[in-house]
Amino acid sequence: LMELQSGISLGFNLTRVGSEQTVLIDGALDDSTLTARSSIESPDVDGEILVKVKDSSLYAPGTFLKVRITGADMYDLTAEPSV
């Protein structure tokens, strides 16, 4: 059952690659990666959107950022700020 769900999740996440999303910044994972979520990710339940930036200290938790989704796995998405 988990294998089936993982495939469904990956398939859905792959459909989002290339799209632009507005995300809410939850915090910084490290100096160059923000953790964020869009309106369809629930905190502590769904995967995260990992946003690659030059300096994560420039982005405050609780603020919104427009991003482009650049990659996907079964649970998480990767993104970069939209220009």
MMTF fields as JSON, N, C-alpha, C and O atoms, coordinates in Angstrom:
{
  "mmtfVersion": "1.0.0",
  "mmtfProducer": "UNKNOWN",
  "numBonds": 331,
  "numAtoms": 332,
  "numGroups": 83,
  "numChains": 1,
  "numModels": 1,
  "chainsPerModel": [1],
  "groupsPerChain": [83],
  "chainIdList": ["A"],
  "bondAtomList": [4, 2, 8, 6, 12, 10, 16, 14, 20, 18, 24, 22, 28, 26, 32, 30, 36, 34, 40, 38, 44, 42, 48, 46, 52, 50, 56, 54, 60, 58, 64, 62, 68, 66, 72, 70, 76, 74, 80, 78, 84, 82, 88, 86, 92, 90, 96, 94, 100, 98, 104, 102, 108, 106, 112, 110, 116, 114, 120, 118, 124, 122, 128, 126, 132, 130, 136, 134, 140, 138, 144, 142, 148, 146, 152, 150, 156, 154, 160, 158, 164, 162, 168, 166, 172, 170, 176, 174, 180, 178, 184, 182, 188, 186, 192, 190, 196, 194, 200, 198, 204, 202, 208, 206, 212, 210, 216, 214, 220, 218, 224, 222, 228, 226, 232, 230, 236, 234, 240, 238, 244, 242, 248, 246, 252, 250, 256, 254, 260, 258, 264, 262, 268, 266, 272, 270, 276, 274, 280, 278, 284, 282, 288, 286, 292, 290, 296, 294, 300, 298, 304, 302, 308, 306, 312, 310, 316, 314, 320, 318, 324, 322, 328, 326],
  "bondOrderList": [1, 1, 1, 1, 1, 1, 1, 1, 1, 1, 1, 1, 1, 1, 1, 1, 1, 1, 1, 1, 1, 1, 1, 1, 1, 1, 1, 1, 1, 1, 1, 1, 1, 1, 1, 1, 1, 1, 1, 1, 1, 1, 1, 1, 1, 1, 1, 1, 1, 1, 1, 1, 1, 1, 1, 1, 1, 1, 1, 1, 1, 1, 1, 1, 1, 1, 1, 1, 1, 1, 1, 1, 1, 1, 1, 1, 1, 1, 1, 1, 1, 1],
  "groupList": [{"groupName": "LEU", "atomNameList": ["N", "CA", "C", "O"], "elementList": ["N", "C", "C", "O"], "formalChargeList": [0, 0, 0, 0], "bondAtomList": [1, 0, 2, 1, 3, 2], "bondOrderList": [1, 1, 2], "singleLetterCode": "L", "chemCompType": "L-PEPTIDE LINKING"}, {"groupName": "MET", "atomNameList": ["N", "CA", "C", "O"], "elementList": ["N", "C", "C", "O"], "formalChargeList": [0, 0, 0, 0], "bondAtomList": [1, 0, 2, 1, 3, 2], "bondOrderList": [1, 1, 2], "singleLetterCode": "M", "chemCompType": "L-PEPTIDE LINKING"}, {"groupName": "GLU", "atomNameList": ["N", "CA", "C", "O"], "elementList": ["N", "C", "C", "O"], "formalChargeList": [0, 0, 0, 0], "bondAtomList": [1, 0, 2, 1, 3, 2], "bondOrderList": [1, 1, 2], "singleLetterCode": "E", "chemCompType": "L-PEPTIDE LINKING"}, {"groupName": "GLN", "atomNameList": ["N", "CA", "C", "O"], "elementList": ["N", "C", "C", "O"], "formalChargeList": [0, 0, 0, 0], "bondAtomList": [1, 0, 2, 1, 3, 2], "bondOrderList": [1, 1, 2], "singleLetterCode": "Q", "chemCompType": "L-PEPTIDE LINKING"}, {"groupName": "SER", "atomNameList": ["N", "CA", "C", "O"], "elementList": ["N", "C", "C", "O"], "formalChargeList": [0, 0, 0, 0], "bondAtomList": [1, 0, 2, 1, 3, 2], "bondOrderList": [1, 1, 2], "singleLetterCode": "S", "chemCompType": "L-PEPTIDE LINKING"}, {"groupName": "GLY", "atomNameList": ["N", "CA", "C", "O"], "elementList": ["N", "C", "C", "O"], "formalChargeList": [0, 0, 0, 0], "bondAtomList": [1, 0, 2, 1, 3, 2], "bondOrderList": [1, 1, 2], "singleLetterCode": "G", "chemCompType": "PEPTIDE LINKING"}, {"groupName": "ILE", "atomNameList": ["N", "CA", "C", "O"], "elementList": ["N", "C", "C", "O"], "formalChargeList": [0, 0, 0, 0], "bondAtomList": [1, 0, 2, 1, 3, 2], "bondOrderList": [1, 1, 2], "singleLetterCode": "I", "chemCompType": "L-PEPTIDE LINKING"}, {"groupName": "PHE", "atomNameList": ["N", "CA", "C", "O"], "elementList": ["N", "C", "C", "O"], "formalChargeList": [0, 0, 0, 0], "bondAtomList": [1, 0, 2, 1, 3, 2], "bondOrderList": [1, 1, 2], "singleLetterCode": "F", "chemCompType": "L-PEPTIDE LINKING"}, {"groupName": "ASN", "atomNameList": ["N", "CA", "C", "O"], "elementList": ["N", "C", "C", "O"], "formalChargeList": [0, 0, 0, 0], "bondAtomList": [1, 0, 2, 1, 3, 2], "bondOrderList": [1, 1, 2], "singleLetterCode": "N", "chemCompType": "L-PEPTIDE LINKING"}, {"groupName": "THR", "atomNameList": ["N", "CA", "C", "O"], "elementList": ["N", "C", "C", "O"], "formalChargeList": [0, 0, 0, 0], "bondAtomList": [1, 0, 2, 1, 3, 2], "bondOrderList": [1, 1, 2], "singleLetterCode": "T", "chemCompType": "L-PEPTIDE LINKING"}, {"groupName": "ARG", "atomNameList": ["N", "CA", "C", "O"], "elementList": ["N", "C", "C", "O"], "formalChargeList": [0, 0, 0, 0], "bondAtomList": [1, 0, 2, 1, 3, 2], "bondOrderList": [1, 1, 2], "singleLetterCode": "R", "chemCompType": "L-PEPTIDE LINKING"}, {"groupName": "VAL", "atomNameList": ["N", "CA", "C", "O"], "elementList": ["N", "C", "C", "O"], "formalChargeList": [0, 0, 0, 0], "bondAtomList": [1, 0, 2, 1, 3, 2], "bondOrderList": [1, 1, 2], "singleLetterCode": "V", "chemCompType": "L-PEPTIDE LINKING"}, {"groupName": "ASP", "atomNameList": ["N", "CA", "C", "O"], "elementList": ["N", "C", "C", "O"], "formalChargeList": [0, 0, 0, 0], "bondAtomList": [1, 0, 2, 1, 3, 2], "bondOrderList": [1, 1, 2], "singleLetterCode": "D", "chemCompType": "L-PEPTIDE LINKING"}, {"groupName": "ALA", "atomNameList": ["N", "CA", "C", "O"], "elementList": ["N", "C", "C", "O"], "formalChargeList": [0, 0, 0, 0], "bondAtomList": [1, 0, 2, 1, 3, 2], "bondOrderList": [1, 1, 2], "singleLetterCode": "A", "chemCompType": "L-PEPTIDE LINKING"}, {"groupName": "PRO", "atomNameList": ["N", "CA", "C", "O"], "elementList": ["N", "C", "C", "O"], "formalChargeList": [0, 0, 0, 0], "bondAtomList": [1, 0, 2, 1, 3, 2], "bondOrderList": [1, 1, 2], "singleLetterCode": "P", "chemCompType": "L-PEPTIDE LINKING"}, {"groupName": "LYS", "atomNameList": ["N", "CA", "C", "O"], "elementList": ["N", "C", "C", "O"], "formalChargeList": [0, 0, 0, 0], "bondAtomList": [1, 0, 2, 1, 3, 2], "bondOrderList": [1, 1, 2], "singleLetterCode": "K", "chemCompType": "L-PEPTIDE LINKING"}, {"groupName": "TYR", "atomNameList": ["N", "CA", "C", "O"], "elementList": ["N", "C", "C", "O"], "formalChargeList": [0, 0, 0, 0], "bondAtomList": [1, 0, 2, 1, 3, 2], "bondOrderList": [1, 1, 2], "singleLetterCode": "Y", "chemCompType": "L-PEPTIDE LINKING"}],
  "groupTypeList": [0, 1, 2, 0, 3, 4, 5, 6, 4, 0, 5, 7, 8, 0, 9, 10, 11, 5, 4, 2, 3, 9, 11, 0, 6, 12, 5, 13, 0, 12, 12, 4, 9, 0, 9, 13, 10, 4, 4, 6, 2, 4, 14, 12, 11, 12, 5, 2, 6, 0, 11, 15, 11, 15, 12, 4, 4, 0, 16, 13, 14, 5, 9, 7, 0, 15, 11, 10, 6, 9, 5, 13, 12, 1, 16, 12, 0, 9, 13, 2, 14, 4, 11],
  "groupIdList": [1, 2, 3, 4, 5, 6, 7, 8, 9, 10, 11, 12, 13, 14, 15, 16, 17, 18, 19, 20, 21, 22, 23, 24, 25, 26, 27, 28, 29, 30, 31, 32, 33, 34, 35, 36, 37, 38, 39, 40, 41, 42, 43, 44, 45, 46, 47, 48, 49, 50, 51, 52, 53, 54, 55, 56, 57, 58, 59, 60, 61, 62, 63, 64, 65, 66, 67, 68, 69, 70, 71, 72, 73, 74, 75, 76, 77, 78, 79, 80, 81, 82, 83],
  "secStructList": [7, 2, 2, 2, 2, 2, 2, 2, 2, 2, 2, 2, 2, 2, 2, 2, 6, 6, 7, 3, 3, 3, 3, 3, 3, 3, 3, 3, 3, 3, 6, 6, 3, 3, 3, 3, 3, 7, 6, 6, 7, 7, 6, 6, 6, 1, 7, 7, 3, 3, 3, 3, 7, 1, 7, 4, 4, 4, 1, 7, 6, 6, 7, 3, 3, 3, 3, 3, 3, 3, 3, 3, 7, 1, 1, 7, 3, 3, 3, 3, 3, 7, 7],
  "xCoordList": [0.825, 0.0, 0.873, 0.587, 1.941, 2.832, 3.535, 3.764, 3.875, 4.514, 3.568, 3.998, 2.307, 1.302, 1.177, 1.179, 1.068, 0.934, 2.167, 2.042, 3.36, 4.593, 4.596, 5.017, 4.132, 4.056, 3.074, 3.34, 1.945, 0.942, 1.51, 1.356, 2.166, 2.753, 3.825, 3.85, 4.705, 5.748, 5.133, 5.568, 4.137, 3.474, 2.878, 3.02, 2.215, 1.634, 2.731, 2.638, 3.766, 4.846, 5.518, 5.873, 5.699, 6.325, 5.486, 6.041, 4.166, 3.322, 3.533, 3.17, 4.109, 4.314, 5.65, 5.856, 6.562, 7.876, 7.69, 6.974, 8.346, 8.228, 7.177, 7.144, 6.313, 5.256, 5.783, 6.797, 5.074, 5.38, 4.365, 3.173, 4.839, 4.0, 4.349, 5.487, 3.383, 3.662, 3.757, 2.839, 4.874, 5.092, 5.226, 5.587, 4.931, 5.133, 6.429, 6.59, 7.337, 8.62, 8.428, 7.927, 8.843, 8.763, 10.055, 10.028, 11.187, 12.468, 13.607, 13.419, 14.799, 15.991, 16.507, 16.619, 16.817, 17.418, 18.924, 19.528, 19.513, 20.933, 21.154, 20.189, 22.4, 22.716, 22.154, 22.008, 21.837, 21.379, 20.071, 19.717, 19.353, 18.1, 17.025, 17.21, 15.891, 14.717, 13.757, 13.681, 13.028, 11.905, 10.64, 10.486, 9.746, 8.546, 7.41, 7.599, 6.226, 5.062, 4.114, 4.041, 3.403, 2.397, 1.043, 0.959, 0.015, -1.329, -1.834, -2.836, -1.178, -1.665, -0.842, -1.16, 0.207, 0.971, 0.564, 0.59, 0.189, -0.134, 1.133, 1.953, 1.307, 2.497, 2.492, 1.449, 3.66, 3.861, 3.149, 3.158, 2.535, 1.832, 2.39, 2.755, 2.453, 2.894, 4.38, 5.019, 4.916, 6.298, 6.534, 5.616, 7.796, 8.178, 8.639, 8.934, 8.691, 9.323, 10.644, 10.668, 11.74, 13.08, 13.563, 13.794, 13.713, 14.035, 15.523, 16.013, 16.238, 17.667, 17.845, 17.325, 18.584, 18.846, 20.331, 21.039, 20.798, 22.202, 22.463, 23.531, 21.494, 21.668, 20.323, 19.485, 20.124, 18.821, 18.504, 17.337, 19.51, 19.245, 18.493, 18.005, 18.398, 17.691, 16.167, 15.427, 15.71, 14.296, 13.731, 14.2, 12.742, 12.158, 11.044, 10.229, 10.998, 9.864, 8.555, 8.484, 7.532, 6.226, 5.995, 4.906, 7.016, 6.844, 6.571, 6.862, 6.011, 5.677, 6.744, 7.364, 6.945, 7.944, 7.418, 6.881, 7.57, 7.186, 8.375, 9.496, 8.13, 9.196, 8.805, 7.634, 9.823, 9.614, 10.066, 11.194, 9.205, 9.521, 10.51, 10.259, 11.642, 12.708, 12.915, 13.573, 12.368, 12.561, 11.566, 10.903, 11.471, 10.5, 11.013, 11.708, 10.655, 10.802, 9.47, 8.463, 9.454, 8.18, 7.487, 6.257, 8.259, 7.645, 7.892, 6.992, 9.078, 9.454, 9.652, 9.857, 9.583, 9.865, 11.086, 11.355, 11.82, 12.879, 12.462, 11.718, 12.959, 12.538, 13.627, 14.593, 13.445, 14.307, 13.414, 12.342, 13.843, 13.02, 12.767, 13.662, 11.556, 11.218, 11.797, 11.912, 12.156, 12.698, 11.655, 11.901],
  "yCoordList": [-1.193, 0.0, 1.264, 2.22, 1.259, 2.425, 2.629, 3.765, 1.533, 1.639, 2.294, 3.12, 1.938, 2.54, 4.031, 4.85, 4.381, 5.783, 6.583, 7.723, 6.005, 6.698, 7.016, 8.099, 6.079, 6.305, 7.401, 8.219, 7.416, 8.467, 9.825, 10.799, 9.887, 11.144, 11.645, 12.828, 10.761, 11.152, 11.646, 12.663, 10.945, 11.358, 12.746, 13.56, 13.02, 14.347, 15.4, 16.45, 15.129, 16.102, 16.4, 17.549, 15.397, 15.621, 16.539, 17.258, 16.535, 17.43, 18.887, 19.78, 19.142, 20.519, 21.104, 22.313, 20.261, 20.75, 21.726, 21.439, 22.883, 23.931, 24.969, 26.026, 24.687, 25.64, 26.701, 26.512, 27.815, 28.859, 28.761, 28.571, 28.892, 28.787, 29.932, 30.4, 30.372, 31.279, 30.411, 29.648, 30.528, 29.691, 30.544, 31.719, 29.936, 30.529, 29.959, 28.741, 30.816, 30.364, 29.933, 30.689, 28.691, 28.171, 28.411, 28.599, 28.405, 28.582, 28.255, 28.107, 28.145, 27.822, 26.45, 26.143, 25.634, 24.326, 24.487, 23.823, 25.389, 25.724, 27.091, 27.808, 27.46, 28.795, 29.07, 30.227, 28.006, 28.21, 27.493, 27.372, 27.018, 26.302, 26.735, 26.69, 27.158, 27.497, 26.326, 25.591, 26.144, 25.216, 26.057, 27.098, 25.584, 26.357, 25.407, 24.197, 25.989, 25.206, 26.102, 27.31, 25.488, 26.22, 26.016, 25.429, 26.495, 26.38, 24.946, 24.68, 24.01, 22.626, 21.702, 20.518, 22.213, 21.408, 21.775, 22.946, 20.769, 20.994, 20.888, 20.001, 21.78, 21.684, 20.378, 19.931, 19.786, 18.564, 17.33, 16.281, 17.432, 16.285, 15.971, 14.83, 16.981, 16.796, 17.112, 17.573, 16.853, 17.177, 18.673, 19.471, 19.033, 20.443, 20.877, 20.052, 22.166, 22.74, 23.313, 24.215, 22.789, 23.212, 24.218, 23.873, 25.464, 26.558, 26.881, 27.239, 26.752, 27.064, 28.569, 29.144, 29.2, 30.643, 30.878, 29.971, 32.096, 32.419, 32.633, 32.279, 33.213, 33.516, 33.403, 34.3, 32.308, 32.074, 33.091, 33.254, 33.778, 34.756, 35.983, 36.785, 36.135, 37.271, 37.064, 37.974, 35.879, 35.526, 35.186, 34.256, 35.93, 35.731, 34.691, 34.685, 33.809, 32.888, 33.677, 34.743, 33.129, 33.788, 34.709, 35.263, 34.882, 35.722, 34.847, 33.651, 35.476, 34.771, 35.038, 36.101, 34.049, 34.139, 33.407, 32.305, 34.012, 33.351, 32.509, 33.011, 31.224, 30.309, 29.542, 29.469, 28.969, 28.04, 26.667, 26.508, 25.688, 24.319, 23.73, 23.731, 23.224, 22.725, 21.215, 20.636, 20.574, 19.131, 18.542, 19.259, 17.207, 16.519, 15.136, 14.484, 14.708, 13.309, 12.858, 13.55, 11.722, 11.193, 12.129, 12.186, 12.862, 13.667, 15.153, 15.949, 15.55, 16.953, 17.479, 16.725, 18.808, 19.508, 20.403, 20.827, 20.691, 21.68, 22.851, 22.692, 24.03, 25.237, 26.289, 26.154, 27.343, 28.527, 29.741, 29.664, 30.87, 32.08, 32.435, 32.313, 32.868, 33.344, 34.735, 35.509, 35.028, 36.365, 37.179, 38.336],
  "zCoordList": [0.0, 0.0, 0.0, -0.72, 0.813, 0.858, -0.484, -0.899, -1.161, -2.471, -3.476, -4.281, -3.436, -4.304, -4.015, -4.934, -2.729, -2.351, -2.744, -3.191, -2.585, -2.969, -4.462, -4.868, -5.27, -6.716, -7.077, -7.958, -6.398, -6.629, -6.247, -6.984, -5.098, -4.625, -5.584, -5.921, -6.024, -6.969, -8.273, -8.815, -8.778, -10.017, -9.907, -10.819, -8.802, -8.593, -8.5, -9.135, -7.715, -7.567, -8.898, -9.163, -9.732, -11.044, -11.924, -12.754, -11.766, -12.571, -12.191, -12.956, -11.032, -10.565, -11.007, -10.908, -11.493, -11.934, -13.095, -14.055, -12.991, -14.003, -13.689, -14.318, -12.723, -12.378, -11.426, -10.754, -11.385, -10.412, -9.292, -9.536, -8.066, -6.878, -5.935, -5.91, -5.175, -4.07, -2.829, -2.525, -2.108, -0.934, 0.316, 0.252, 1.44, 2.747, 3.303, 3.38, 3.683, 4.21, 5.662, 6.494, 5.944, 7.309, 8.081, 9.297, 7.379, 8.051, 7.11, 5.903, 7.691, 6.904, 7.314, 8.5, 6.319, 6.565, 6.774, 7.617, 5.982, 6.106, 5.466, 5.2, 5.217, 4.691, 3.302, 2.907, 2.555, 1.18, 0.843, -0.33, 1.859, 1.61, 2.592, 3.808, 2.033, 2.836, 2.832, 1.848, 3.911, 3.912, 3.761, 4.399, 2.907, 2.602, 2.248, 2.127, 2.087, 1.656, 0.882, 1.107, -0.021, -0.785, -0.108, 0.971, -0.74, -0.15, -0.107, 0.557, -0.788, -0.763, 0.128, 0.238, 0.763, 1.712, 3.133, 3.51, 3.918, 5.329, 6.158, 5.921, 7.128, 7.974, 8.774, 9.251, 8.91, 9.704, 9.153, 9.797, 7.975, 7.394, 6.011, 5.728, 5.157, 3.785, 3.656, 4.601, 2.457, 2.183, 2.185, 2.376, 1.965, 1.969, 0.583, -0.281, 0.4, -0.785, -0.3, 0.538, -0.829, -0.449, -1.481, -2.64, -1.05, -1.961, -1.858, -0.787, -2.973, -3.025, -3.221, -4.177, -2.307, -2.352, -2.086, -1.651, -2.349, -2.085, -0.602, -0.103, 0.109, 1.523, 2.231, 2.136, 2.934, 3.568, 4.662, 5.018, 5.204, 6.262, 5.754, 6.551, 4.435, 3.85, 3.807, 3.436, 4.184, 4.072, 5.453, 6.108, 5.882, 7.212, 7.182, 6.259, 8.184, 8.3, 8.371, 8.983, 7.735, 7.738, 6.559, 6.41, 5.709, 4.526, 3.303, 3.288, 2.294, 1.064, 0.008, -0.017, -0.865, -1.918, -3.142, -3.029, -4.304, -5.548, -6.006, -6.1, -6.292, -6.692, -7.941, -8.313, -8.582, -9.701, -9.236, -8.768, -9.359, -8.953, -9.957, -11.162, -9.447, -10.323, -10.238, -11.102, -9.22, -9.079, -8.104, -7.355, -8.125, -7.273, -6.909, -7.688, -5.713, -5.347, -4.747, -4.893, -4.084, -3.577, -2.603, -2.565, -1.817, -0.77, -0.912, -0.645, -1.321, -1.34, -2.755, -3.707, -2.854, -4.101, -3.891, -2.767, -4.953, -4.887, -5.767, -6.735, -5.408, -6.117, -6.026, -5.274, -6.815, -6.745, -6.867, -7.468, -6.303, -6.416, -7.881, -8.717, -8.185, -9.534, -9.711, -8.761, -10.94, -11.23, -11.956, -12.297]
}
